């Protein structure tokens, strides 16, 4: 895995965990929706696609197809799987 890929995977995970869920720590400030989208488009969309469905332009070049991020909660009993996302990002 390249450093660039690892960094983009980490950015995606952090954005998912801190950008789309409420934070309990005062030290962590979630980006605004506009900032979050810009970060996502820069760091994640090449693999996950602009709409998060796993169909980005680089998706076919990866060993494993990126997951459809729009269905994360659905695949986890209707709850956003914060710890799961942290674990997946940490594995990368």
N, CA, C and O atoms as a CHARMM CRD file, in Angstrom:
* protein
*
  368
    1    1 UNK  N      0.85900  -1.18200   0.00000 PROA 1      0.00000
    2    1 UNK  CA     0.00000   0.00000   0.00000 PROA 1      0.00000
    3    1 UNK  C      0.89700   1.23400   0.00000 PROA 1      0.00000
    4    1 UNK  O      1.86400   1.31300   0.75800 PROA 1      0.00000
    5    2 UNK  N      0.57000   2.17600  -0.84400 PROA 2      0.00000
    6    2 UNK  CA     1.37400   3.39200  -0.93400 PROA 2      0.00000
    7    2 UNK  C      1.03700   4.33100   0.21500 PROA 2      0.00000
    8    2 UNK  O     -0.03900   4.24400   0.80700 PROA 2      0.00000
    9    3 UNK  N      1.96400   5.22800   0.52200 PROA 3      0.00000
   10    3 UNK  CA     1.70500   6.22700   1.56300 PROA 3      0.00000
   11    3 UNK  C      0.52300   7.10700   1.19200 PROA 3      0.00000
   12    3 UNK  O     -0.27800   7.46900   2.05400 PROA 3      0.00000
   13    4 UNK  N      0.41000   7.45300  -0.08300 PROA 4      0.00000
   14    4 UNK  CA    -0.70400   8.30000  -0.51900 PROA 4      0.00000
   15    4 UNK  C     -2.02800   7.58700  -0.30700 PROA 4      0.00000
   16    4 UNK  O     -2.99700   8.19900   0.14000 PROA 4      0.00000
   17    5 UNK  N     -2.07800   6.29300  -0.62500 PROA 5      0.00000
   18    5 UNK  CA    -3.31400   5.54100  -0.42000 PROA 5      0.00000
   19    5 UNK  C     -3.62800   5.44000   1.06700 PROA 5      0.00000
   20    5 UNK  O     -4.77700   5.63000   1.46800 PROA 5      0.00000
   21    6 UNK  N     -2.63400   5.14700   1.88400 PROA 6      0.00000
   22    6 UNK  CA    -2.84900   5.05200   3.33000 PROA 6      0.00000
   23    6 UNK  C     -3.32700   6.38400   3.88800 PROA 6      0.00000
   24    6 UNK  O     -4.23600   6.42000   4.71700 PROA 6      0.00000
   25    7 UNK  N     -2.72700   7.46700   3.44300 PROA 7      0.00000
   26    7 UNK  CA    -3.14300   8.79200   3.91600 PROA 7      0.00000
   27    7 UNK  C     -4.56200   9.11500   3.48700 PROA 7      0.00000
   28    7 UNK  O     -5.32200   9.68900   4.26700 PROA 7      0.00000
   29    8 UNK  N     -4.94200   8.75600   2.25500 PROA 8      0.00000
   30    8 UNK  CA    -6.30600   9.03400   1.80700 PROA 8      0.00000
   31    8 UNK  C     -7.30200   8.16800   2.55700 PROA 8      0.00000
   32    8 UNK  O     -8.41300   8.61100   2.84900 PROA 8      0.00000
   33    9 UNK  N     -6.91500   6.93500   2.87300 PROA 9      0.00000
   34    9 UNK  CA    -7.79600   6.04700   3.64700 PROA 9      0.00000
   35    9 UNK  C     -7.98800   6.61300   5.05200 PROA 9      0.00000
   36    9 UNK  O     -9.10300   6.61300   5.57500 PROA 9      0.00000
   37   10 UNK  N     -6.92400   7.08700   5.65400 PROA 10     0.00000
   38   10 UNK  CA    -7.02200   7.69500   6.97600 PROA 10     0.00000
   39   10 UNK  C     -7.89400   8.93600   6.93600 PROA 10     0.00000
   40   10 UNK  O     -8.73100   9.12900   7.81700 PROA 10     0.00000
   41   11 UNK  N     -7.71400   9.78000   5.92800 PROA 11     0.00000
   42   11 UNK  CA    -8.52800  10.99200   5.80800 PROA 11     0.00000
   43   11 UNK  C     -9.99700  10.63900   5.66100 PROA 11     0.00000
   44   11 UNK  O    -10.85300  11.27300   6.27800 PROA 11     0.00000
   45   12 UNK  N    -10.29600   9.63500   4.85200 PROA 12     0.00000
   46   12 UNK  CA   -11.69300   9.21300   4.67600 PROA 12     0.00000
   47   12 UNK  C    -12.27600   8.73900   5.99700 PROA 12     0.00000
   48   12 UNK  O    -13.39200   9.11200   6.36000 PROA 12     0.00000
   49   13 UNK  N    -11.52900   7.92900   6.70300 PROA 13     0.00000
   50   13 UNK  CA   -12.02200   7.41900   7.97900 PROA 13     0.00000
   51   13 UNK  C    -12.25900   8.51000   8.99800 PROA 13     0.00000
   52   13 UNK  O    -13.27900   8.52500   9.68700 PROA 13     0.00000
   53   14 UNK  N    -11.31500   9.41400   9.08600 PROA 14     0.00000
   54   14 UNK  CA   -11.46600  10.51000  10.03900 PROA 14     0.00000
   55   14 UNK  C    -12.64000  11.39500   9.67000 PROA 14     0.00000
   56   14 UNK  O    -13.36900  11.86000  10.54600 PROA 14     0.00000
   57   15 UNK  N    -12.82700  11.63100   8.38200 PROA 15     0.00000
   58   15 UNK  CA   -13.96000  12.43000   7.94000 PROA 15     0.00000
   59   15 UNK  C    -15.26900  11.73700   8.28400 PROA 15     0.00000
   60   15 UNK  O    -16.21200  12.37600   8.75000 PROA 15     0.00000
   61   16 UNK  N    -15.32800  10.43800   8.05400 PROA 16     0.00000
   62   16 UNK  CA   -16.54700   9.70000   8.38000 PROA 16     0.00000
   63   16 UNK  C    -16.83600   9.73200   9.86600 PROA 16     0.00000
   64   16 UNK  O    -17.97200   9.95600  10.28600 PROA 16     0.00000
   65   17 UNK  N    -15.80500   9.50600  10.65600 PROA 17     0.00000
   66   17 UNK  CA   -16.00800   9.42200  12.09700 PROA 17     0.00000
   67   17 UNK  C    -16.28400  10.78900  12.70400 PROA 17     0.00000
   68   17 UNK  O    -17.20500  10.93100  13.50800 PROA 17     0.00000
   69   18 UNK  N    -15.50400  11.79100  12.33400 PROA 18     0.00000
   70   18 UNK  CA   -15.64700  13.09100  12.97400 PROA 18     0.00000
   71   18 UNK  C    -16.49300  14.07200  12.18400 PROA 18     0.00000
   72   18 UNK  O    -17.04000  15.01200  12.76100 PROA 18     0.00000
   73   19 UNK  N    -16.61300  13.87800  10.88400 PROA 19     0.00000
   74   19 UNK  CA   -17.35500  14.81500  10.06700 PROA 19     0.00000
   75   19 UNK  C    -18.83700  14.53300   9.98900 PROA 19     0.00000
   76   19 UNK  O    -19.62700  15.45400   9.78300 PROA 19     0.00000
   77   20 UNK  N    -19.23600  13.28500  10.14900 PROA 20     0.00000
   78   20 UNK  CA   -20.63100  12.93100   9.96800 PROA 20     0.00000
   79   20 UNK  C    -21.29200  12.45300  11.25100 PROA 20     0.00000
   80   20 UNK  O    -22.44700  12.02700  11.22000 PROA 20     0.00000
   81   21 UNK  N    -20.60300  12.51000  12.36100 PROA 21     0.00000
   82   21 UNK  CA   -21.18700  12.13900  13.64500 PROA 21     0.00000
   83   21 UNK  C    -20.87200  13.23500  14.63400 PROA 21     0.00000
   84   21 UNK  O    -19.96400  14.03800  14.41700 PROA 21     0.00000
   85   22 UNK  N    -21.61100  13.26800  15.70400 PROA 22     0.00000
   86   22 UNK  CA   -21.33700  14.29700  16.70500 PROA 22     0.00000
   87   22 UNK  C    -20.08900  13.92700  17.48900 PROA 22     0.00000
   88   22 UNK  O    -19.83400  12.75200  17.75400 PROA 22     0.00000
   89   23 UNK  N    -19.33400  14.91200  17.84800 PROA 23     0.00000
   90   23 UNK  CA   -18.11200  14.69500  18.61000 PROA 23     0.00000
   91   23 UNK  C    -18.38500  15.01700  20.07200 PROA 23     0.00000
   92   23 UNK  O    -19.12000  15.94900  20.39700 PROA 23     0.00000
   93   24 UNK  N    -17.77900  14.22900  20.93800 PROA 24     0.00000
   94   24 UNK  CA   -17.95500  14.49000  22.35600 PROA 24     0.00000
   95   24 UNK  C    -16.78200  15.26700  22.93700 PROA 24     0.00000
   96   24 UNK  O    -16.88000  15.79500  24.04400 PROA 24     0.00000
   97   25 UNK  N    -15.69000  15.34300  22.21700 PROA 25     0.00000
   98   25 UNK  CA   -14.51400  16.05100  22.70300 PROA 25     0.00000
   99   25 UNK  C    -14.54600  17.49700  22.22100 PROA 25     0.00000
  100   25 UNK  O    -14.80400  17.76900  21.04800 PROA 25     0.00000
  101   26 UNK  N    -14.28500  18.40700  23.13200 PROA 26     0.00000
  102   26 UNK  CA   -14.24600  19.81600  22.74300 PROA 26     0.00000
  103   26 UNK  C    -13.02300  20.13000  21.89200 PROA 26     0.00000
  104   26 UNK  O    -13.00100  21.13900  21.18700 PROA 26     0.00000
  105   27 UNK  N    -11.99500  19.26500  21.95400 PROA 27     0.00000
  106   27 UNK  CA   -10.77000  19.50800  21.21000 PROA 27     0.00000
  107   27 UNK  C    -10.91300  19.18200  19.72600 PROA 27     0.00000
  108   27 UNK  O    -10.12700  19.66700  18.91200 PROA 27     0.00000
  109   28 UNK  N    -11.89400  18.37500  19.36500 PROA 28     0.00000
  110   28 UNK  CA   -12.07500  17.98500  17.97300 PROA 28     0.00000
  111   28 UNK  C    -13.24500  18.76200  17.39600 PROA 28     0.00000
  112   28 UNK  O    -14.37400  18.65500  17.87500 PROA 28     0.00000
  113   29 UNK  N    -12.96800  19.53700  16.37600 PROA 29     0.00000
  114   29 UNK  CA   -14.02100  20.30700  15.72800 PROA 29     0.00000
  115   29 UNK  C    -14.36100  19.65100  14.40000 PROA 29     0.00000
  116   29 UNK  O    -13.49800  19.49100  13.53700 PROA 29     0.00000
  117   30 UNK  N    -15.60500  19.27900  14.24300 PROA 30     0.00000
  118   30 UNK  CA   -16.04100  18.69200  12.98700 PROA 30     0.00000
  119   30 UNK  C    -16.05000  19.77500  11.91600 PROA 30     0.00000
  120   30 UNK  O    -16.37900  20.92900  12.19400 PROA 30     0.00000
  121   31 UNK  N    -15.69100  19.40400  10.69800 PROA 31     0.00000
  122   31 UNK  CA   -15.74100  20.39900   9.63000 PROA 31     0.00000
  123   31 UNK  C    -17.18900  20.74500   9.30700 PROA 31     0.00000
  124   31 UNK  O    -18.10200  19.97200   9.59900 PROA 31     0.00000
  125   32 UNK  N    -17.38900  21.90600   8.70700 PROA 32     0.00000
  126   32 UNK  CA   -18.72200  22.26300   8.23800 PROA 32     0.00000
  127   32 UNK  C    -19.08200  21.28500   7.12000 PROA 32     0.00000
  128   32 UNK  O    -18.19200  20.62600   6.58200 PROA 32     0.00000
  129   33 UNK  N    -20.34600  21.17400   6.75900 PROA 33     0.00000
  130   33 UNK  CA   -20.70600  20.29800   5.63600 PROA 33     0.00000
  131   33 UNK  C    -19.94400  20.64500   4.35900 PROA 33     0.00000
  132   33 UNK  O    -19.53900  19.75100   3.61700 PROA 33     0.00000
  133   34 UNK  N    -19.74800  21.92700   4.10200 PROA 34     0.00000
  134   34 UNK  CA   -19.02100  22.34000   2.90000 PROA 34     0.00000
  135   34 UNK  C    -17.54700  21.92500   2.98100 PROA 34     0.00000
  136   34 UNK  O    -16.97500  21.43800   2.00600 PROA 34     0.00000
  137   35 UNK  N    -16.94000  22.12600   4.16000 PROA 35     0.00000
  138   35 UNK  CA   -15.53700  21.72500   4.33800 PROA 35     0.00000
  139   35 UNK  C    -15.40800  20.20800   4.25700 PROA 35     0.00000
  140   35 UNK  O    -14.47600  19.69200   3.64100 PROA 35     0.00000
  141   36 UNK  N    -16.33600  19.50200   4.87500 PROA 36     0.00000
  142   36 UNK  CA   -16.31000  18.03900   4.83800 PROA 36     0.00000
  143   36 UNK  C    -16.41500  17.51100   3.42200 PROA 36     0.00000
  144   36 UNK  O    -15.70400  16.57800   3.04600 PROA 36     0.00000
  145   37 UNK  N    -17.30100  18.10500   2.63600 PROA 37     0.00000
  146   37 UNK  CA   -17.44600  17.66800   1.23800 PROA 37     0.00000
  147   37 UNK  C    -16.15900  17.93000   0.46500 PROA 37     0.00000
  148   37 UNK  O    -15.72200  17.08300  -0.31400 PROA 37     0.00000
  149   38 UNK  N    -15.55200  19.08800   0.67000 PROA 38     0.00000
  150   38 UNK  CA   -14.30500  19.40400  -0.03300 PROA 38     0.00000
  151   38 UNK  C    -13.20200  18.41100   0.34800 PROA 38     0.00000
  152   38 UNK  O    -12.45400  17.95000  -0.51400 PROA 38     0.00000
  153   39 UNK  N    -13.10600  18.08900   1.62800 PROA 39     0.00000
  154   39 UNK  CA   -12.10700  17.11000   2.09100 PROA 39     0.00000
  155   39 UNK  C    -12.38900  15.75300   1.46300 PROA 39     0.00000
  156   39 UNK  O    -11.48100  15.09000   0.96200 PROA 39     0.00000
  157   40 UNK  N    -13.65400  15.34500   1.49400 PROA 40     0.00000
  158   40 UNK  CA   -14.03800  14.05900   0.92100 PROA 40     0.00000
  159   40 UNK  C    -13.68600  14.00000  -0.56600 PROA 40     0.00000
  160   40 UNK  O    -13.09500  13.02300  -1.02700 PROA 40     0.00000
  161   41 UNK  N    -14.04600  15.03100  -1.30700 PROA 41     0.00000
  162   41 UNK  CA   -13.77500  15.03400  -2.74500 PROA 41     0.00000
  163   41 UNK  C    -12.27900  14.97200  -3.03800 PROA 41     0.00000
  164   41 UNK  O    -11.86000  14.35400  -4.01700 PROA 41     0.00000
  165   42 UNK  N    -11.48100  15.60600  -2.19600 PROA 42     0.00000
  166   42 UNK  CA   -10.03200  15.59600  -2.40100 PROA 42     0.00000
  167   42 UNK  C     -9.38100  14.28000  -1.97400 PROA 42     0.00000
  168   42 UNK  O     -8.50000  13.77100  -2.66700 PROA 42     0.00000
  169   43 UNK  N     -9.80700  13.72800  -0.84200 PROA 43     0.00000
  170   43 UNK  CA    -9.10300  12.58600  -0.26400 PROA 43     0.00000
  171   43 UNK  C     -9.77800  11.23100  -0.48000 PROA 43     0.00000
  172   43 UNK  O     -9.11400  10.20000  -0.37200 PROA 43     0.00000
  173   44 UNK  N    -11.06600  11.20400  -0.77900 PROA 44     0.00000
  174   44 UNK  CA   -11.79600   9.93500  -0.76700 PROA 44     0.00000
  175   44 UNK  C    -12.48100   9.58900  -2.08100 PROA 44     0.00000
  176   44 UNK  O    -12.60500   8.41400  -2.42700 PROA 44     0.00000
  177   45 UNK  N    -12.92600  10.60200  -2.81300 PROA 45     0.00000
  178   45 UNK  CA   -13.77700  10.37000  -3.97700 PROA 45     0.00000
  179   45 UNK  C    -13.09300   9.61100  -5.10300 PROA 45     0.00000
  180   45 UNK  O    -13.77000   8.95500  -5.89400 PROA 45     0.00000
  181   46 UNK  N    -11.77600   9.68300  -5.19400 PROA 46     0.00000
  182   46 UNK  CA   -11.12200   8.95700  -6.28400 PROA 46     0.00000
  183   46 UNK  C    -11.37300   7.45600  -6.17300 PROA 46     0.00000
  184   46 UNK  O    -11.40700   6.76500  -7.19100 PROA 46     0.00000
  185   47 UNK  N    -11.54600   6.95000  -4.97700 PROA 47     0.00000
  186   47 UNK  CA   -11.84700   5.53100  -4.78800 PROA 47     0.00000
  187   47 UNK  C    -13.34000   5.29800  -4.52000 PROA 47     0.00000
  188   47 UNK  O    -13.96000   4.43600  -5.14300 PROA 47     0.00000
  189   48 UNK  N    -13.90200   6.06100  -3.60100 PROA 48     0.00000
  190   48 UNK  CA   -15.28800   5.83000  -3.18500 PROA 48     0.00000
  191   48 UNK  C    -16.31600   6.49000  -4.09900 PROA 48     0.00000
  192   48 UNK  O    -17.50400   6.18500  -3.99900 PROA 48     0.00000
  193   49 UNK  N    -15.89000   7.38000  -4.98200 PROA 49     0.00000
  194   49 UNK  CA   -16.81400   8.06600  -5.88200 PROA 49     0.00000
  195   49 UNK  C    -17.35300   9.33100  -5.25400 PROA 49     0.00000
  196   49 UNK  O    -17.40300   9.45800  -4.03000 PROA 49     0.00000
  197   50 UNK  N    -17.75300  10.26100  -6.09100 PROA 50     0.00000
  198   50 UNK  CA   -18.25100  11.55100  -5.60500 PROA 50     0.00000
  199   50 UNK  C    -19.48200  11.39300  -4.71800 PROA 50     0.00000
  200   50 UNK  O    -19.71600  12.20500  -3.82300 PROA 50     0.00000
  201   51 UNK  N    -20.26600  10.34800  -4.96800 PROA 51     0.00000
  202   51 UNK  CA   -21.46800  10.11500  -4.16700 PROA 51     0.00000
  203   51 UNK  C    -21.27200   9.04800  -3.09300 PROA 51     0.00000
  204   51 UNK  O    -22.22600   8.68300  -2.40700 PROA 51     0.00000
  205   52 UNK  N    -20.03900   8.54200  -2.93800 PROA 52     0.00000
  206   52 UNK  CA   -19.74500   7.57800  -1.88000 PROA 52     0.00000
  207   52 UNK  C    -20.19300   6.15700  -2.15800 PROA 52     0.00000
  208   52 UNK  O    -20.27000   5.34800  -1.23300 PROA 52     0.00000
  209   53 UNK  N    -20.49000   5.83100  -3.40500 PROA 53     0.00000
  210   53 UNK  CA   -21.03400   4.51000  -3.72300 PROA 53     0.00000
  211   53 UNK  C    -19.97200   3.48200  -4.10600 PROA 53     0.00000
  212   53 UNK  O    -20.30900   2.37100  -4.51700 PROA 53     0.00000
  213   54 UNK  N    -18.69500   3.83800  -3.97800 PROA 54     0.00000
  214   54 UNK  CA   -17.62500   2.88600  -4.27100 PROA 54     0.00000
  215   54 UNK  C    -17.26200   2.78200  -5.73600 PROA 54     0.00000
  216   54 UNK  O    -16.62600   1.81700  -6.15800 PROA 54     0.00000
  217   55 UNK  N    -17.66300   3.77200  -6.50900 PROA 55     0.00000
  218   55 UNK  CA   -17.43800   3.70800  -7.95200 PROA 55     0.00000
  219   55 UNK  C    -16.55600   4.83100  -8.47600 PROA 55     0.00000
  220   55 UNK  O    -16.75900   5.32500  -9.58500 PROA 55     0.00000
  221   56 UNK  N    -15.58000   5.23200  -7.67700 PROA 56     0.00000
  222   56 UNK  CA   -14.67600   6.29400  -8.10000 PROA 56     0.00000
  223   56 UNK  C    -13.78400   5.84500  -9.24400 PROA 56     0.00000
  224   56 UNK  O    -13.68000   4.64800  -9.51200 PROA 56     0.00000
  225   57 UNK  N    -13.14300   6.77900  -9.91800 PROA 57     0.00000
  226   57 UNK  CA   -12.32400   6.44400 -11.07900 PROA 57     0.00000
  227   57 UNK  C    -11.16000   5.51000 -10.76800 PROA 57     0.00000
  228   57 UNK  O    -10.68700   4.81500 -11.66700 PROA 57     0.00000
  229   58 UNK  N    -10.68400   5.47200  -9.53300 PROA 58     0.00000
  230   58 UNK  CA    -9.58000   4.58200  -9.17700 PROA 58     0.00000
  231   58 UNK  C    -10.06300   3.24300  -8.60900 PROA 58     0.00000
  232   58 UNK  O     -9.24400   2.36600  -8.33400 PROA 58     0.00000
  233   59 UNK  N    -11.34900   3.07400  -8.43300 PROA 59     0.00000
  234   59 UNK  CA   -11.89200   1.87600  -7.77700 PROA 59     0.00000
  235   59 UNK  C    -11.47100   0.58300  -8.47000 PROA 59     0.00000
  236   59 UNK  O    -11.13600  -0.39600  -7.80200 PROA 59     0.00000
  237   60 UNK  N    -11.48400   0.57000  -9.78100 PROA 60     0.00000
  238   60 UNK  CA   -11.15000  -0.65800 -10.51500 PROA 60     0.00000
  239   60 UNK  C     -9.67500  -1.02800 -10.43900 PROA 60     0.00000
  240   60 UNK  O     -9.30400  -2.15200 -10.77600 PROA 60     0.00000
  241   61 UNK  N     -8.83900  -0.11000 -10.00600 PROA 61     0.00000
  242   61 UNK  CA    -7.40400  -0.39800  -9.91900 PROA 61     0.00000
  243   61 UNK  C     -7.00600  -0.97900  -8.56600 PROA 61     0.00000
  244   61 UNK  O     -5.86200  -1.39800  -8.38700 PROA 61     0.00000
  245   62 UNK  N     -7.93000  -1.00900  -7.61900 PROA 62     0.00000
  246   62 UNK  CA    -7.63300  -1.49800  -6.28000 PROA 62     0.00000
  247   62 UNK  C     -7.83700  -3.00300  -6.17100 PROA 62     0.00000
  248   62 UNK  O     -8.63100  -3.58700  -6.90800 PROA 62     0.00000
  249   63 UNK  N     -7.12300  -3.61800  -5.25900 PROA 63     0.00000
  250   63 UNK  CA    -7.26200  -5.05900  -5.03300 PROA 63     0.00000
  251   63 UNK  C     -8.66900  -5.38200  -4.53200 PROA 63     0.00000
  252   63 UNK  O     -9.26300  -6.37400  -4.95300 PROA 63     0.00000
  253   64 UNK  N     -9.19700  -4.55900  -3.64800 PROA 64     0.00000
  254   64 UNK  CA   -10.54400  -4.73900  -3.11300 PROA 64     0.00000
  255   64 UNK  C    -11.36800  -3.51100  -3.47100 PROA 64     0.00000
  256   64 UNK  O    -10.91800  -2.37900  -3.28800 PROA 64     0.00000
  257   65 UNK  N    -12.55300  -3.73200  -3.97100 PROA 65     0.00000
  258   65 UNK  CA   -13.43500  -2.63500  -4.35000 PROA 65     0.00000
  259   65 UNK  C    -13.81900  -1.82900  -3.10900 PROA 65     0.00000
  260   65 UNK  O    -14.14700  -2.41800  -2.07900 PROA 65     0.00000
  261   66 UNK  N    -13.78500  -0.49800  -3.18100 PROA 66     0.00000
  262   66 UNK  CA   -14.17400   0.33100  -2.03700 PROA 66     0.00000
  263   66 UNK  C    -15.65800   0.11500  -1.71800 PROA 66     0.00000
  264   66 UNK  O    -16.47000  -0.05300  -2.62800 PROA 66     0.00000
  265   67 UNK  N    -16.00600   0.11800  -0.44800 PROA 67     0.00000
  266   67 UNK  CA   -17.41500  -0.09300  -0.09600 PROA 67     0.00000
  267   67 UNK  C    -18.27900   1.11700  -0.42700 PROA 67     0.00000
  268   67 UNK  O    -17.79200   2.23700  -0.57900 PROA 67     0.00000
  269   68 UNK  N    -19.56600   0.85300  -0.53400 PROA 68     0.00000
  270   68 UNK  CA   -20.57200   1.88800  -0.71300 PROA 68     0.00000
  271   68 UNK  C    -20.78100   2.54500   0.65200 PROA 68     0.00000
  272   68 UNK  O    -21.41600   1.97000   1.53500 PROA 68     0.00000
  273   69 UNK  N    -20.24700   3.74100   0.81200 PROA 69     0.00000
  274   69 UNK  CA   -20.32900   4.42600   2.10500 PROA 69     0.00000
  275   69 UNK  C    -21.73600   4.91000   2.42600 PROA 69     0.00000
  276   69 UNK  O    -22.04100   5.20700   3.58100 PROA 69     0.00000
  277   70 UNK  N    -22.58600   4.98900   1.42400 PROA 70     0.00000
  278   70 UNK  CA   -23.95400   5.45600   1.66400 PROA 70     0.00000
  279   70 UNK  C    -24.78800   4.40400   2.39400 PROA 70     0.00000
  280   70 UNK  O    -25.89600   4.69600   2.84500 PROA 70     0.00000
  281   71 UNK  N    -24.26800   3.19000   2.51200 PROA 71     0.00000
  282   71 UNK  CA   -25.01600   2.11500   3.15500 PROA 71     0.00000
  283   71 UNK  C    -24.37500   1.63700   4.45400 PROA 71     0.00000
  284   71 UNK  O    -24.72500   0.57100   4.96100 PROA 71     0.00000
  285   72 UNK  N    -23.44400   2.41100   4.99200 PROA 72     0.00000
  286   72 UNK  CA   -22.75900   1.99700   6.22000 PROA 72     0.00000
  287   72 UNK  C    -23.73700   1.72800   7.35900 PROA 72     0.00000
  288   72 UNK  O    -23.69500   0.65700   7.96500 PROA 72     0.00000
  289   73 UNK  N    -24.59400   2.66100   7.65100 PROA 73     0.00000
  290   73 UNK  CA   -25.53900   2.47500   8.76100 PROA 73     0.00000
  291   73 UNK  C    -26.48000   1.31400   8.46500 PROA 73     0.00000
  292   73 UNK  O    -26.77500   0.51400   9.35300 PROA 73     0.00000
  293   74 UNK  N    -26.94600   1.21700   7.24200 PROA 74     0.00000
  294   74 UNK  CA   -27.85800   0.12700   6.86400 PROA 74     0.00000
  295   74 UNK  C    -27.22000  -1.23600   7.12200 PROA 74     0.00000
  296   74 UNK  O    -27.88500  -2.16200   7.58600 PROA 74     0.00000
  297   75 UNK  N    -25.94000  -1.35100   6.82100 PROA 75     0.00000
  298   75 UNK  CA   -25.23800  -2.62300   7.00800 PROA 75     0.00000
  299   75 UNK  C    -24.89000  -2.89000   8.46800 PROA 75     0.00000
  300   75 UNK  O    -24.37700  -3.96100   8.79400 PROA 75     0.00000
  301   76 UNK  N    -25.16000  -1.93800   9.34300 PROA 76     0.00000
  302   76 UNK  CA   -24.82900  -2.08000  10.76200 PROA 76     0.00000
  303   76 UNK  C    -26.04100  -1.75500  11.62400 PROA 76     0.00000
  304   76 UNK  O    -25.97400  -0.90900  12.51500 PROA 76     0.00000
  305   77 UNK  N    -27.14000  -2.43000  11.35000 PROA 77     0.00000
  306   77 UNK  CA   -28.37100  -2.33200  12.14500 PROA 77     0.00000
  307   77 UNK  C    -28.90300  -0.90400  12.27200 PROA 77     0.00000
  308   77 UNK  O    -29.49800  -0.54800  13.28900 PROA 77     0.00000
  309   78 UNK  N    -28.69000  -0.09500  11.24500 PROA 78     0.00000
  310   78 UNK  CA   -29.24200   1.25900  11.23500 PROA 78     0.00000
  311   78 UNK  C    -28.46700   2.28300  12.03400 PROA 78     0.00000
  312   78 UNK  O    -28.90400   3.42700  12.15300 PROA 78     0.00000
  313   79 UNK  N    -27.33800   1.90400  12.58100 PROA 79     0.00000
  314   79 UNK  CA   -26.50400   2.81100  13.37400 PROA 79     0.00000
  315   79 UNK  C    -25.18900   3.06200  12.64900 PROA 79     0.00000
  316   79 UNK  O    -24.62800   2.15000  12.04200 PROA 79     0.00000
  317   80 UNK  N    -24.69400   4.30600  12.71200 PROA 80     0.00000
  318   80 UNK  CA   -23.38800   4.58600  12.12500 PROA 80     0.00000
  319   80 UNK  C    -22.32600   3.83600  12.92000 PROA 80     0.00000
  320   80 UNK  O    -22.22900   4.02300  14.13300 PROA 80     0.00000
  321   81 UNK  N    -21.52400   2.99100  12.26900 PROA 81     0.00000
  322   81 UNK  CA   -20.55400   2.13900  12.96100 PROA 81     0.00000
  323   81 UNK  C    -19.22100   2.84300  13.23100 PROA 81     0.00000
  324   81 UNK  O    -18.20500   2.52200  12.61400 PROA 81     0.00000
  325   82 UNK  N    -19.23400   3.77800  14.13200 PROA 82     0.00000
  326   82 UNK  CA   -18.04900   4.59300  14.39900 PROA 82     0.00000
  327   82 UNK  C    -16.81800   3.74300  14.71800 PROA 82     0.00000
  328   82 UNK  O    -15.76000   3.94700  14.12200 PROA 82     0.00000
  329   83 UNK  N    -16.94200   2.79300  15.64800 PROA 83     0.00000
  330   83 UNK  CA   -15.79000   1.96800  16.02500 PROA 83     0.00000
  331   83 UNK  C    -15.33300   1.09700  14.86200 PROA 83     0.00000
  332   83 UNK  O    -14.13300   0.90200  14.66700 PROA 83     0.00000
  333   84 UNK  N    -16.26600   0.57900  14.10000 PROA 84     0.00000
  334   84 UNK  CA   -15.93300  -0.23100  12.92000 PROA 84     0.00000
  335   84 UNK  C    -15.09500   0.59000  11.95000 PROA 84     0.00000
  336   84 UNK  O    -14.07800   0.11000  11.44900 PROA 84     0.00000
  337   85 UNK  N    -15.50900   1.81700  11.68400 PROA 85     0.00000
  338   85 UNK  CA   -14.76900   2.68800  10.75700 PROA 85     0.00000
  339   85 UNK  C    -13.36600   2.94800  11.30200 PROA 85     0.00000
  340   85 UNK  O    -12.38600   2.87900  10.56000 PROA 85     0.00000
  341   86 UNK  N    -13.27200   3.24500  12.59000 PROA 86     0.00000
  342   86 UNK  CA   -11.94300   3.45700  13.17900 PROA 86     0.00000
  343   86 UNK  C    -11.07100   2.21700  13.03300 PROA 86     0.00000
  344   86 UNK  O     -9.88500   2.32300  12.72200 PROA 86     0.00000
  345   87 UNK  N    -11.66100   1.03300  13.25800 PROA 87     0.00000
  346   87 UNK  CA   -10.89800  -0.21500  13.14300 PROA 87     0.00000
  347   87 UNK  C    -10.43700  -0.46200  11.71300 PROA 87     0.00000
  348   87 UNK  O     -9.29400  -0.86200  11.49500 PROA 87     0.00000
  349   88 UNK  N    -11.30700  -0.23100  10.73600 PROA 88     0.00000
  350   88 UNK  CA   -10.94200  -0.43100   9.33100 PROA 88     0.00000
  351   88 UNK  C     -9.84200   0.52800   8.92100 PROA 88     0.00000
  352   88 UNK  O     -8.89200   0.13300   8.24500 PROA 88     0.00000
  353   89 UNK  N     -9.96100   1.77400   9.32200 PROA 89     0.00000
  354   89 UNK  CA    -8.93200   2.76100   8.97900 PROA 89     0.00000
  355   89 UNK  C     -7.60700   2.39800   9.64000 PROA 89     0.00000
  356   89 UNK  O     -6.55100   2.53100   9.02100 PROA 89     0.00000
  357   90 UNK  N     -7.65100   1.94600  10.87700 PROA 90     0.00000
  358   90 UNK  CA    -6.42600   1.58500  11.59600 PROA 90     0.00000
  359   90 UNK  C     -5.72600   0.38700  10.94500 PROA 90     0.00000
  360   90 UNK  O     -4.50000   0.29200  10.98600 PROA 90     0.00000
  361   91 UNK  N     -6.49200  -0.51800  10.35200 PROA 91     0.00000
  362   91 UNK  CA    -5.90800  -1.69000   9.67700 PROA 91     0.00000
  363   91 UNK  C     -5.07200  -1.28900   8.48500 PROA 91     0.00000
  364   91 UNK  O     -4.05300  -1.91300   8.18800 PROA 91     0.00000
  365   92 UNK  N     -5.51700  -0.22200   7.78700 PROA 92     0.00000
  366   92 UNK  CA    -4.88300   0.20000   6.53700 PROA 92     0.00000
  367   92 UNK  C     -3.47600   0.54700   6.68300 PROA 92     0.00000
  368   92 UNK  O     -2.82700   0.91900   5.70500 PROA 92     0.00000
